[in-house]
Amino acid sequence: MRTDSSPGTLPAREHLPADTAGTPVLDVVIPVYNEEKDLQPCVRRLHDHLTRTFPYSFRITIADNASTDTTPVVAQRLEARIPEVRNFRLEQKGRGRALRTVWSASDAPILAYMDVDLSTDLNALLPLVAPLISGHSDLAIGSRLARSSRVVRGPKREFISRAYNLILRGSLQARFSDAQCGFKAIRRDVAQILLPLVEDTGWFFDTEMLVLAERAGLRIHEVPVDWVDDPNSTVHIVKTATDDLKGVWRVGRALATGSLSLDRLTRPFGDDPRDRDIMDVPKGLARQLVGFCVVGGLSTLFYLLLYTVFRQFGGSQVANALALLVSAVANTAANRRLTFGVRGPGGAVKHQAQGLVVFGIGLALTSGSLFALNTATSSPAHSTELAVLIAANLAATVLRFLLFRVWVFSDRREGDEPTNGVTAAPGASAPAPRASAPGASFPHASASTHPTGAPQTGAPQAGAQQTGAPQTGAQQAGGASVPLPQRHIVHPHDHNTTTQFRAGEAADGTWRDATMQMLPVRRPHDTDPGDAR
């Protein structure tokens, strides 16, 4: 499993600017291997559909996976005849390798791919990429298993597809419905950080990418699709299924051991500028309580089993201490991973040391209960000891959860750096709004036109003063994301002034009611009582 470093953490999602002249908004990749017959009809049909229906500029990239027939010749001919088509030749096979290579080199903000057989109805393409353009989602997939999807395929493929997705749900806790549909899209800023973590180069590439994205908390949008099976498909079902099961085992083991740095895929809380002052998203109390109760119940059974075993070789105090020590170490490790979502070896020793302090408090409660029982009764029954220990452990469990939440695995510790690059001291005023140069637009855009007619360039002019909040990690590491152009307010005496304000905030800085006031609609035959007509 890849654990190499990536450019940095993700910035908050933002709507792509409309003026991206010079750079296609969408890059659709078609991975092919020996598809000399289907390639040209596929590309021409896709190009015609995008030309008629897609409101943004686009590019179609043919990713040739070391074809041995005349597929490279057909791809070169299409590239020469259609300006929006680009040909990319790879000397090694593998759909995942082709997608990673082309997506990593693309400058388009939205990256997509589809199979060359075009089994998926192209009318789902715009709904697929729209949530990515608007900034609502990070990835989007077509689903053949959604309730409203219409699918035409044989019972064998239907069974294999549903069985595979059931395996993903049971083993990797995947919540997306269709991992292998050849109809997906991803934002470029997400791909730059996510793809280095994906190891597979074949058909399991899709599944691994989706599982890692979902575990990192990224938003995956699903689109029901109409899909017609291609009877001439060259996919080897048995070999693909075997490789996929191996990939499930590999990814599951990496997630269980915490060897993946998924925290670098975390999005800042909220996409509104006012929300970016929040340093981190507090974890849900209800989810933590459920996880803690499950781990606590299993730990209690484990503790009682250990106590019963140790009691055969020593006194009650020694048996209680040993059983509580072993179960406390296991309990801390389980809560660290399952309840509070801490992955990786970093801080594990510190967490165990703090867990031992919590163990000491629990030991004092249970030992004190046993001491009180032995003081009251010289020879208590074993069942009575267990009942007293269960009651004492319940009290210790409540205290343990509180200490785990506010101390051992607290969401925010003093001195920690915020994840979104904003540092706010207690009591300090909110940071000034981030200003951008008038020409700031999407990366790689050579020029754009402002609504007022003034030309803009894709980078600030030399010597221009730049102010604002610190850039996010992705911006500092290669310009993967830049501030969006601000809406210009035209003033009577200054046509070049840029004013930033929030919803409900007037231009003079005062706050007013942002509720839209609805006015009655006058029909054509209505008359005004004050009208002389």
N, C-alpha and C positions, 0 to 999 in steps of 0.2 A: 504494500500500500504506500502510495506516495505521501511523503511528509515534508517535501521541500518547501521552502518559503515562497510566498507569493507577494504581489505588489503592496498589499496592505488591506485594511478593512474597508468595507463598502460605505459610501456616503448615503445620505437619505435619497430615496427615489424621487425623481422629478420628471415632469412632463417634458418630452423632447420639444425643442423649439421648432416652429413651423418653417423658419428660414434656414434650411440646411443646403443651400445651393452649393453644388460641387461635390457633395457626398451623398450617396444613396442612403436612405433611411433603412431599407430592408435589403439584406443579402440572403437569398435563398440558395442553399447548397443542395446539389443533387449528386450523391455518391453513386458511382456506377462501376461495374466490372463486367466487361464483355456484353455491352448493351448496344451493339451497333444497329439493331433494328428498332428498338424502342426509344433511343435517345433523342433523335430529331423530332418525332411527333410529340414527345413529352415536353421538350424545351419550347417548341413553337406554341403548343397549347397553353403552357404556363405563361409564356410571354404575352400572348394575346389576352389572357385573363387579367394579368396585372396591368396591362396597358389600358384596358377598358374599365377596371373597377378599383384599382389601388390609387388612393389620392396622393401618395408620396412617390418620390423617386425610388428606384429599386435596381437591383442587380441580380442576375442568375449566374451562379458559379457551378461549373461542372467539375466535380472532384473525381478524377479517373484513378481507380485503385489498381494500377498496374495491369490494365487490360492487355490481352494478347491478340485480340481481333482488330477490326478497323475502327473501334470506338474512338481512339485518339484522333483519327482523320476526321470523323464526323464532328467531334468536339471542336477541332480547329476550324472547320468549315462554318459551324454555327457562330463561333467567336468572330470570324471575319465578316459575316453577313449581318449579325444583329449587334448593335452597339452596346446593349445592356447585358450581353453574355460574356462571361470570362471563363477560360479553360485553365484548369490546374491539374498537373500530372504528378502522381505519386508512384514511386517505384516499388512500394510495398502494399500488400493487401490489408484490408481491415477497415470497416466502416467507421469505427471509433477513431482510428488513426487519421482518417481523411477529415472527419468533422473537426477534430482538435486542431489539425494543421491549418485548415482553411479558416476556421473561426478565429484562431489566434492571430492570423495575418490580416483579417478583414478590418476595415475602418468604419463599417456601417454600425450604427448604434443598436440595431435589432438584427439578430442572426437566427436563421431558421433553416430547416432541412425537410425534405420529403423524398419518398422513394420514387424511383424512375417510372414505376408502373402507374403512378397517379391513381392508386386505389381509393384514396381519400378525395371526396368531393371538394373542389377548389373553392367553393363558396364559403368554406370554413376558414380560409386563410386570413381574411381580414379580421374576423372575430378572434382568431388565434393571436395576432400580433397587436391588436388594439389595446389590451390591458398593459402591454409592455411599453407601448408608445406613450400612453397616458401616465405611466409611472405607478400604476396600481399594483402590478405583479412583477416578479423577477423572472419566472419561467412560465411557459404555456405549453400544454400538451393536448393533442387530440385524443379523445377517448371513444373506443368502439364498444365499451361496456357500460356506458351511461344509459340511463333509462330511456332517454329520448333519441339515442343513436339508432340508425338503421343500417344493418350489416347483412351482407350476402356472402356467406362462406360455408364450407362443408362442416359437418359435425366434428371431424377429427381436429381441425384447426381451432374450432370453437372450444372444444374440451381442453386442448393444450393451453390456449390463451388464458382461460379462466382458472385452470389448475395452477399455472405459473403465478398468476396474480394472487391466488390464495396462499401460495408458498411465501410470497413476499410479505403478505399481511401477517402471516403467522410467525415468520422468522425474523424479519427486519422491521416489523410494525409499520409497514408502508401504508399510507392513507390514500395515495393516488390510485385511481382505478385501473389504468392501462399503461403499463410501462413500455411495451414494445411497439406501440403504434408509430409508424414512420411518418410522424407529422408533429414536429416540435419547434419551439422557438425559445430564445433566451436573450436577455439584455447583454450587451457587450461588456459593460462594467462588471457584471456578475460572472461572465465567462472568463474574464481575465484572472479572476481569483479562484473560481471553482474548478476550471479545467486542469490546472496543475495537480489537483488532489485526486483526479480520476486516473486510475491505472489501466483499465481495460482498453484494448484497441479494437475489439470486435463488436459483436452484437450486444454484449452486456454493457457497453458504454452508456446507453440510455438509462438503464436501470441504476447503475452506480451513480451517475450524475444526479438523478432524481432523488435517490435515497440520501445522499450527502446534502443536497440542497434542503430537503425536508427536515433532516436532523439539525441543520444549522438555523432553522426557523425562517427560511426564505419562503415567499408566497408563490405557490404553484397554481396557475389558473387552468382549469379543464374545460375543453370545448367538445360537446357531443358532435360526432361526425357521421356522415353517411359514407359507408365503406363497402367496396365490392372486391372480393378476393380475386387475385390474379392466378388463374390455374397454371400458368407457365412459370411460376416463381421458382427460382433456383436455390432457395434457402434449404439447407440440410437440417431437418427438424431435430433428428436425434443428436447430432453433433452440437447444434446450437443449444439444445436443452441441457446437455452435459456441461458445456462451457458456462452456461448461465448458473447452474447449480454450484459449480466451483466458485463462481464469482460471488454468489450469495454467501457461501461459507467464508470466503476471504473478507468481504466487507463486514459481515457480522462479527467476525473475530476482531477486526480492527476497531469497530465501534465499541465492542465489549472491553477491550484493553485500553481504550482512550488514546490510541496512537495518532489520531487525526486532529489537526488544529482547526476545528470547525468554528472557533470563536472569531476567526478573521473574516467570516462571512456574515457576521451579525450586522443588521441594519440599525441605525439610530432610531430611537423611539419617536414616532410621528414624522410626518412630512411637512407640517406647517412650521415656519420659522420659529414660532413661539415655543413649539415643543422640543426644539433641538437644544434648549438649555437643560433639559432633563438628562442626567448623566447615564442612566441605565433603566431598563424596563424591570420593575419589580416582578418577581416570579409569583404566579398565582398561589394564593394561600390554600384554596380548595384542593388543587392538584397536589401540593406538597403534603397536605394532611392525609390524602388518600394513599400516596406513596409511603409516607411515614407509618401509617397504620398497617399497611401490608408488610413492610419490612419489620415493624415492631412485633406483629403477630408471629411471623416466622422466627424472629430472634427469641421470642419468649419460649416457643416450643423447643428451639435449639438449646436455650438456657436450661429448661427443665430436664431435658434429656441428659445434658452434661452434669447437672446437679445430682440426678439419680445415679449416674455412673460414678462420679467422684465420692458420693456419700457412702459407697460400699467400701472405700479405702480410707476414709478419714471422718473427722467430725463435721458437723453442720457448717461451722464457720469457715473451715478450710474449703469444703466442697462449694459453698456459696461464692467464696472469693475467686476460686479458679474458674468456675462456670461463668461467673459474671465477667471475668477478665477476657476469656476467649470469645464469648458472645458479644462483648462490647467492641472488640476489634472488628469482628465480622459485621456488626451493626453499623459502625462508623463507615466502613468501606462501602456497604450496600447503600446507605443513605447518601453518601457522597456522590455516588454514580447515578442512582435511580431516582432519589427524591429531589436532590438539589442540582442535578445535572452537571456536576463538576467532572470534566474529562481530563485525561492526561496525568502524568506523574507529578507535575508541578504542584507543590504545596501538600502532597500526600502525607509526608512525615509530620508536618506542622498540624494538619488536620487530625492525624492519629494521636498526637500529643495532647491536643485540645480535647479529643474524644476521651482520652484517659482521665482528664480532669473531670469530665462529665461522668465517667465511670466511677470515679472516686465519690462523687455525690450520691450516685445510685447505690454504691456499696455501703455508704453510711446509712442510707435509708433502710436497705434490706437487712444489714447487719444489726442495726438498732432494733428493727422489728423482731429479728430472731432473739436478740438479747432480752427484749421485753417478754417474749413468749417463754423463754427458758427460765426467766425470773418468776413468772407467774405459775408455770408448771414444770416440775422437775424432769419429767419424761413425756414430752408431747408426742402424739402420734405423727406418723409420716404425712398422713393426709392433712393434718392440722398445719404442719410446717409448710406444705405446698400452698395451702390456702392463704396463710399469712404472707408468704413470699409473692404470690400473685397480686395481692392487694398492694403490697409495698412496691412491686414493679410497675403497677399502673400509675401510682403517684410519681415514681421515678421517670416513667415514660413521658408524662406530660411535661415535666421539668426538662427532660432531655430534648424534646422537640423545640421548646422555647430557646434553650441554649444553642442548639444547632442552628436555628433560624437567625437569631440576633447576634451570635458570636462566632461559632465555628464556620458556618457557611453563609454568612451574611451577604446580602446582595451588594452592599456598598460599605467599604471599609475606609477609614480615615487614611488619607494619603494616596489612595488609588487614583490612577489617571482615568478620566472619563473616556468612554469608548468613542465618542463622536468628536473629539478634538476641541471641546468647549470647556474651559475652566471657569467656574463661577465661585467666588468666595462667599461665605455666608454673609448675607446682608448687602452684598454688592448689587448694584443696579444691573439690569439686563444689558448684554452686550449690544453694541451699535449694530444696526442692520448692515449686512454685507453688501458692499457696493461692487459693481463690476464695470468694466470699461464698456463704453457704448457699443463696441464691436464684438463683445464676448458672445460667442455662439457655439454651436456644437463642434467638437474637435474635428480637424481635417477639412472643415468648410473653408473654402478659399475666400468667398465673398458672399454677402447677403445684402438685401435691400431693406431699409427701415421703412415702416409704414408711411413716414413723412416724405420718403423719397431720398433720404440721405444714404449714400452707400456706407457699408460697414465692412470691416475686415475681420478675419477670424482670430486675430490676436491684438492685444493692446499696442498702441503706438509707442515707439521708443520715447523714453523720457516721461511718459504719462505717470502720474502719481496714482498708486493703488492703495486703497484702504480697505478695512473690513476685518472680519474674524479670521482666525487661522484656518488654513485649508485642511481638508480631511486627508487621511492617509493615502487614499487613492489619488487625490489631486497632487500630493507631493511626490508621488512615485510614478511619474510618467504622464500626468495629465489625462488620466482615464475619465475624469469627470470635471466639468467646468461649470461656473455659475451660469444660470440662464439669463438671457437678456431681460432687463426690467421693462415693465410697461411705462411708456413715456406719457407724461401729462403735459399738454400744450398750454402754456400760460400766455397771456396777452403780450407780455414784454420779453419773454424768454422762450424761444422755441426749442432750446436744447437742454432744458432742465429735466433731470430724472428724479422723480419723487417716489419713495417707497412708503407704503402704509399697509396696515393689516385690515382684515375685514372688520368693519365697525369703527374704524379709526378715520377721522376726517383729516384733510390735508393740513389743518392747523395744529394737529397733534391731540385734539380732544377726542374723547370716546363718546359715541352716540349709539343709539339703538340701530342694530344692523338688520332688523326684521324688515322684509320687503312689504311695503304698503300696497295692498290690492285696491285698484280703483274700479268702479262699476263700468261695464262696457255698454256703450250707447249704440243701439242698433240704428240702421239707416233711417227708419221711419220715426224714431224718437225725436222729440222736440224739447228744447230748453224752455222752462216756464218764463224765463226772462227774455226769450227771443221774440222779436217783433213779428216773426213770420207766423 
